[in-house]
Amino acid sequence: MNSHTVLLFGPLRDKFQASSITIEMPENCSVEDVLKHIGIEQRILKTAVNGTIVPLSTELGTPSEIAVLPPVSGG
């Protein structure tokens, strides 16, 4: 098992009432597996692992920091 820190921004921070959460997941799980495990809809998100934007299919072989970046809007 690996420990992953998930950084939350915008409405996800409000939903979880936290700026980050730490979870244990099996080795070689994907970013998508992590998001499903904590109940985050992935359709419109960008994700970064250890500071690099990656696809949801990216496997996490070691403990990682995963930033979940919701869409930004302005006006």
N, CA, C and O atoms as a GROMACS GRO file, in nm:
protein
  300
    1MET      N    1   0.085  -0.118   0.000
    1MET     CA    2   0.000   0.000   0.000
    1MET      C    3   0.090   0.125   0.000
    1MET      O    4   0.196   0.127   0.063
    2ASN      N    5   0.044   0.226  -0.071
    2ASN     CA    6   0.114   0.355  -0.074
    2ASN      C    7   0.022   0.463  -0.021
    2ASN      O    8  -0.100   0.458  -0.039
    3SER      N    9   0.081   0.561   0.042
    3SER     CA   10   0.008   0.676   0.094
    3SER      C   11   0.016   0.789  -0.009
    3SER      O   12   0.125   0.828  -0.050
    4HIS      N   13  -0.100   0.840  -0.051
    4HIS     CA   14  -0.106   0.949  -0.148
    4HIS      C   15  -0.175   1.070  -0.085
    4HIS      O   16  -0.277   1.055  -0.017
    5THR      N   17  -0.120   1.187  -0.108
    5THR     CA   18  -0.183   1.311  -0.064
    5THR      C   19  -0.255   1.372  -0.183
    5THR      O   20  -0.196   1.394  -0.288
    6VAL      N   21  -0.384   1.400  -0.165
    6VAL     CA   22  -0.466   1.459  -0.271
    6VAL      C   23  -0.490   1.605  -0.233
    6VAL      O   24  -0.552   1.633  -0.131
    7LEU      N   25  -0.442   1.698  -0.317
    7LEU     CA   26  -0.462   1.841  -0.295
    7LEU      C   27  -0.591   1.884  -0.362
    7LEU      O   28  -0.615   1.851  -0.478
    8LEU      N   29  -0.674   1.956  -0.288
    8LEU     CA   30  -0.807   1.994  -0.337
    8LEU      C   31  -0.816   2.146  -0.353
    8LEU      O   32  -0.768   2.221  -0.268
    9PHE      N   33  -0.878   2.190  -0.462
    9PHE     CA   34  -0.891   2.332  -0.491
    9PHE      C   35  -1.036   2.366  -0.525
    9PHE      O   36  -1.114   2.279  -0.562
   10GLY      N   37  -1.070   2.495  -0.512
   10GLY     CA   38  -1.202   2.545  -0.551
   10GLY      C   39  -1.316   2.472  -0.483
   10GLY      O   40  -1.313   2.452  -0.362
   11PRO      N   41  -1.418   2.432  -0.562
   11PRO     CA   42  -1.536   2.368  -0.504
   11PRO      C   43  -1.505   2.234  -0.437
   11PRO      O   44  -1.578   2.191  -0.348
   12LEU      N   45  -1.398   2.168  -0.479
   12LEU     CA   46  -1.362   2.040  -0.413
   12LEU      C   47  -1.314   2.065  -0.271
   12LEU      O   48  -1.340   1.984  -0.182
   13ARG      N   49  -1.245   2.175  -0.249
   13ARG     CA   50  -1.203   2.212  -0.113
   13ARG      C   51  -1.326   2.231  -0.025
   13ARG      O   52  -1.328   2.188   0.090
   14ASP      N   53  -1.428   2.296  -0.080
   14ASP     CA   54  -1.553   2.317  -0.004
   14ASP      C   55  -1.624   2.184   0.021
   14ASP      O   56  -1.674   2.161   0.131
   15LYS      N   57  -1.629   2.099  -0.080
   15LYS     CA   58  -1.699   1.970  -0.068
   15LYS      C   59  -1.638   1.884   0.043
   15LYS      O   60  -1.711   1.824   0.122
   16PHE      N   61  -1.506   1.879   0.049
   16PHE     CA   62  -1.438   1.794   0.147
   16PHE      C   63  -1.402   1.870   0.275
   16PHE      O   64  -1.354   1.810   0.371
   17GLN      N   65  -1.426   2.000   0.277
   17GLN     CA   66  -1.394   2.086   0.391
   17GLN      C   67  -1.249   2.067   0.434
   17GLN      O   68  -1.217   2.061   0.553
   18ALA      N   69  -1.162   2.057   0.334
   18ALA     CA   70  -1.019   2.040   0.359
   18ALA      C   71  -0.943   2.080   0.234
   18ALA      O   72  -0.996   2.074   0.123
   19SER      N   73  -0.818   2.122   0.251
   19SER     CA   74  -0.735   2.156   0.135
   19SER      C   75  -0.659   2.035   0.084
   19SER      O   76  -0.606   2.036  -0.027
   20SER      N   77  -0.653   1.929   0.167
   20SER     CA   78  -0.589   1.805   0.122
   20SER      C   79  -0.639   1.688   0.205
   20SER      O   80  -0.684   1.705   0.318
   21ILE      N   81  -0.629   1.570   0.147
   21ILE     CA   82  -0.659   1.447   0.220
   21ILE      C   83  -0.551   1.345   0.186
   21ILE      O   84  -0.492   1.350   0.078
   22THR      N   85  -0.527   1.255   0.277
   22THR     CA   86  -0.428   1.149   0.255
   22THR      C   87  -0.499   1.015   0.259
   22THR      O   88  -0.577   0.988   0.351
   23ILE      N   89  -0.472   0.931   0.160
   23ILE     CA   90  -0.536   0.800   0.154
   23ILE      C   91  -0.432   0.693   0.124
   23ILE      O   92  -0.327   0.721   0.066
   24GLU      N   93  -0.463   0.572   0.164
   24GLU     CA   94  -0.380   0.456   0.134
   24GLU      C   95  -0.444   0.382   0.016
   24GLU      O   96  -0.564   0.354   0.017
   25MET      N   97  -0.364   0.350  -0.082
   25MET     CA   98  -0.412   0.278  -0.200
   25MET      C   99  -0.309   0.171  -0.236
   25MET      O  100  -0.191   0.183  -0.203
   26PRO      N  101  -0.354   0.064  -0.305
   26PRO     CA  102  -0.260  -0.040  -0.348
   26PRO      C  103  -0.154   0.016  -0.442
   26PRO      O  104  -0.176   0.115  -0.511
   27GLU      N  105  -0.037  -0.049  -0.442
   27GLU     CA  106   0.068  -0.008  -0.535
   27GLU      C  107   0.019  -0.022  -0.678
   27GLU      O  108  -0.061  -0.110  -0.710
   28ASN      N  109   0.068   0.066  -0.764
   28ASN     CA  110   0.036   0.067  -0.908
   28ASN      C  111  -0.111   0.095  -0.938
   28ASN      O  112  -0.160   0.056  -1.044
   29CYS      N  113  -0.181   0.162  -0.847
   29CYS     CA  114  -0.316   0.209  -0.880
   29CYS      C  115  -0.301   0.330  -0.973
   29CYS      O  116  -0.192   0.386  -0.985
   30SER      N  117  -0.409   0.369  -1.038
   30SER     CA  118  -0.403   0.485  -1.127
   30SER      C  119  -0.460   0.608  -1.056
   30SER      O  120  -0.524   0.598  -0.952
   31VAL      N  121  -0.435   0.723  -1.116
   31VAL     CA  122  -0.496   0.847  -1.065
   31VAL      C  123  -0.647   0.832  -1.064
   31VAL      O  124  -0.713   0.873  -0.969
   32GLU      N  125  -0.702   0.773  -1.169
   32GLU     CA  126  -0.846   0.751  -1.177
   32GLU      C  127  -0.896   0.665  -1.061
   32GLU      O  128  -1.001   0.694  -1.005
   33ASP      N  129  -0.822   0.560  -1.024
   33ASP     CA  130  -0.860   0.476  -0.910
   33ASP      C  131  -0.869   0.558  -0.781
   33ASP      O  132  -0.961   0.540  -0.702
   34VAL      N  133  -0.772   0.647  -0.762
   34VAL     CA  134  -0.771   0.732  -0.642
   34VAL      C  135  -0.894   0.821  -0.639
   34VAL      O  136  -0.962   0.831  -0.537
   35LEU      N  137  -0.924   0.887  -0.752
   35LEU     CA  138  -1.039   0.977  -0.757
   35LEU      C  139  -1.170   0.903  -0.736
   35LEU      O  140  -1.258   0.952  -0.666
   36LYS      N  141  -1.183   0.786  -0.794
   36LYS     CA  142  -1.304   0.705  -0.773
   36LYS      C  143  -1.318   0.666  -0.627
   36LYS      O  144  -1.428   0.670  -0.571
   37HIS      N  145  -1.206   0.630  -0.564
   37HIS     CA  146  -1.208   0.587  -0.424
   37HIS      C  147  -1.259   0.697  -0.331
   37HIS      O  148  -1.329   0.669  -0.234
   38ILE      N  149  -1.225   0.821  -0.361
   38ILE     CA  150  -1.270   0.931  -0.273
   38ILE      C  151  -1.396   1.000  -0.324
   38ILE      O  152  -1.443   1.096  -0.262
   39GLY      N  153  -1.450   0.954  -0.437
   39GLY     CA  154  -1.578   1.004  -0.484
   39GLY      C  155  -1.574   1.134  -0.562
   39GLY      O  156  -1.664   1.217  -0.550
   40ILE      N  157  -1.470   1.152  -0.642
   40ILE     CA  158  -1.458   1.272  -0.725
   40ILE      C  159  -1.488   1.236  -0.870
   40ILE      O  160  -1.427   1.144  -0.925
   41GLU      N  161  -1.582   1.307  -0.931
   41GLU     CA  162  -1.617   1.289  -1.072
   41GLU      C  163  -1.501   1.341  -1.157
   41GLU      O  164  -1.455   1.453  -1.136
   42GLN      N  165  -1.455   1.260  -1.251
   42GLN     CA  166  -1.333   1.294  -1.324
   42GLN      C  167  -1.354   1.362  -1.458
   42GLN      O  168  -1.256   1.406  -1.518
   43ARG      N  169  -1.472   1.372  -1.507
   43ARG     CA  170  -1.494   1.414  -1.646
   43ARG      C  171  -1.431   1.548  -1.683
   43ARG      O  172  -1.380   1.562  -1.794
   44ILE      N  173  -1.432   1.645  -1.596
   44ILE     CA  174  -1.389   1.780  -1.634
   44ILE      C  175  -1.269   1.829  -1.554
   44ILE      O  176  -1.246   1.950  -1.545
   45LEU      N  177  -1.193   1.738  -1.498
   45LEU     CA  178  -1.080   1.777  -1.415
   45LEU      C  179  -0.948   1.759  -1.487
   45LEU      O  180  -0.935   1.677  -1.578
   46LYS      N  181  -0.851   1.836  -1.445
   46LYS     CA  182  -0.711   1.812  -1.479
   46LYS      C  183  -0.646   1.760  -1.352
   46LYS      O  184  -0.686   1.797  -1.241
   47THR      N  185  -0.547   1.676  -1.368
   47THR     CA  186  -0.476   1.625  -1.252
   47THR      C  187  -0.326   1.641  -1.273
   47THR      O  188  -0.276   1.631  -1.385
   48ALA      N  189  -0.256   1.665  -1.164
   48ALA     CA  190  -0.111   1.674  -1.166
   48ALA      C  191  -0.056   1.580  -1.060
   48ALA      O  192  -0.109   1.574  -0.949
   49VAL      N  193   0.048   1.508  -1.094
   49VAL     CA  194   0.115   1.420  -0.998
   49VAL      C  195   0.256   1.475  -0.978
   49VAL      O  196   0.334   1.486  -1.072
   50ASN      N  197   0.284   1.507  -0.853
   50ASN     CA  198   0.415   1.563  -0.818
   50ASN      C  199   0.452   1.682  -0.907
   50ASN      O  200   0.567   1.697  -0.948
   51GLY      N  201   0.352   1.766  -0.937
   51GLY     CA  202   0.374   1.890  -1.010
   51GLY      C  203   0.367   1.881  -1.161
   51GLY      O  204   0.390   1.982  -1.228
   52THR      N  205   0.337   1.764  -1.217
   52THR     CA  206   0.330   1.748  -1.363
   52THR      C  207   0.189   1.705  -1.403
   52THR      O  208   0.135   1.608  -1.350
   53ILE      N  209   0.129   1.778  -1.499
   53ILE     CA  210  -0.005   1.742  -1.549
   53ILE      C  211   0.004   1.603  -1.614
   53ILE      O  212   0.092   1.577  -1.696
   54VAL      N  213  -0.089   1.515  -1.575
   54VAL     CA  214  -0.087   1.377  -1.625
   54VAL      C  215  -0.229   1.332  -1.660
   54VAL      O  216  -0.326   1.389  -1.610
   55PRO      N  217  -0.242   1.230  -1.745
   55PRO     CA  218  -0.375   1.173  -1.772
   55PRO      C  219  -0.421   1.089  -1.653
   55PRO      O  220  -0.341   1.047  -1.570
   56LEU      N  221  -0.552   1.066  -1.647
   56LEU     CA  222  -0.609   0.988  -1.538
   56LEU      C  223  -0.558   0.846  -1.533
   56LEU      O  224  -0.560   0.782  -1.428
   57SER      N  225  -0.511   0.795  -1.645
   57SER     CA  226  -0.464   0.657  -1.651
   57SER      C  227  -0.324   0.638  -1.592
   57SER      O  228  -0.275   0.525  -1.585
   58THR      N  229  -0.260   0.745  -1.551
   58THR     CA  230  -0.124   0.737  -1.498
   58THR      C  231  -0.119   0.649  -1.373
   58THR      O  232  -0.197   0.667  -1.280
   59GLU      N  233  -0.027   0.552  -1.374
   59GLU     CA  234  -0.010   0.464  -1.259
   59GLU      C  235   0.078   0.529  -1.154
   59GLU      O  236   0.175   0.598  -1.186
   60LEU      N  237   0.044   0.505  -1.029
   60LEU     CA  238   0.116   0.562  -0.917
   60LEU      C  239   0.196   0.450  -0.849
   60LEU      O  240   0.142   0.377  -0.766
   61GLY      N  241   0.322   0.439  -0.883
   61GLY     CA  242   0.404   0.332  -0.829
   61GLY      C  243   0.463   0.362  -0.693
   61GLY      O  244   0.503   0.271  -0.621
   62THR      N  245   0.468   0.490  -0.656
   62THR     CA  246   0.524   0.532  -0.528
   62THR      C  247   0.430   0.632  -0.463
   62THR      O  248   0.340   0.684  -0.530
   63PRO      N  249   0.447   0.659  -0.333
   63PRO     CA  250   0.364   0.762  -0.270
   63PRO      C  251   0.375   0.892  -0.351
   63PRO      O  252   0.484   0.933  -0.391
   64SER      N  253   0.261   0.957  -0.374
   64SER     CA  254   0.257   1.073  -0.462
   64SER      C  255   0.170   1.185  -0.405
   64SER      O  256   0.086   1.164  -0.317
   65GLU      N  257   0.192   1.305  -0.459
   65GLU     CA  258   0.107   1.418  -0.430
   65GLU      C  259   0.025   1.443  -0.557
   65GLU      O  260   0.081   1.470  -0.663
   66ILE      N  261  -0.108   1.433  -0.544
   66ILE     CA  262  -0.197   1.446  -0.659
   66ILE      C  263  -0.279   1.574  -0.642
   66ILE      O  264  -0.355   1.587  -0.546
   67ALA      N  265  -0.262   1.666  -0.734
   67ALA     CA  266  -0.341   1.789  -0.732
   67ALA      C  267  -0.461   1.770  -0.825
   67ALA      O  268  -0.445   1.732  -0.941
   68VAL      N  269  -0.580   1.798  -0.773
   68VAL     CA  270  -0.702   1.788  -0.852
   68VAL      C  271  -0.744   1.930  -0.887
   68VAL      O  272  -0.780   2.009  -0.800
   69LEU      N  273  -0.740   1.961  -1.016
   69LEU     CA  274  -0.760   2.098  -1.064
   69LEU      C  275  -0.893   2.110  -1.135
   69LEU      O  276  -0.906   2.065  -1.249
   70PRO      N  277  -0.994   2.170  -1.069
   70PRO     CA  278  -1.124   2.186  -1.134
   70PRO      C  279  -1.116   2.295  -1.242
   70PRO      O  280  -1.021   2.374  -1.242
   71PRO      N  281  -1.213   2.299  -1.332
   71PRO     CA  282  -1.212   2.402  -1.436
   71PRO      C  283  -1.221   2.542  -1.373
   71PRO      O  284  -1.280   2.560  -1.267
   72VAL      N  285  -1.160   2.637  -1.440
   72VAL     CA  286  -1.159   2.774  -1.392
   72VAL      C  287  -1.250   2.856  -1.482
   72VAL      O  288  -1.249   2.840  -1.604
   73SER      N  289  -1.328   2.943  -1.420
   73SER     CA  290  -1.412   3.033  -1.499
   73SER      C  291  -1.394   3.173  -1.445
   73SER      O  292  -1.355   3.192  -1.329
   74GLY      N  293  -1.421   3.269  -1.526
   74GLY     CA  294  -1.404   3.408  -1.483
   74GLY      C  295  -1.498   3.497  -1.562
   74GLY      O  296  -1.575   3.451  -1.646
   75GLY      N  297  -1.489   3.620  -1.534
   75GLY     CA  298  -1.578   3.707  -1.607
   75GLY      C  299  -1.550   3.850  -1.594
   75GLY      O  300  -1.620   3.932  -1.652
   0.00000   0.00000   0.00000
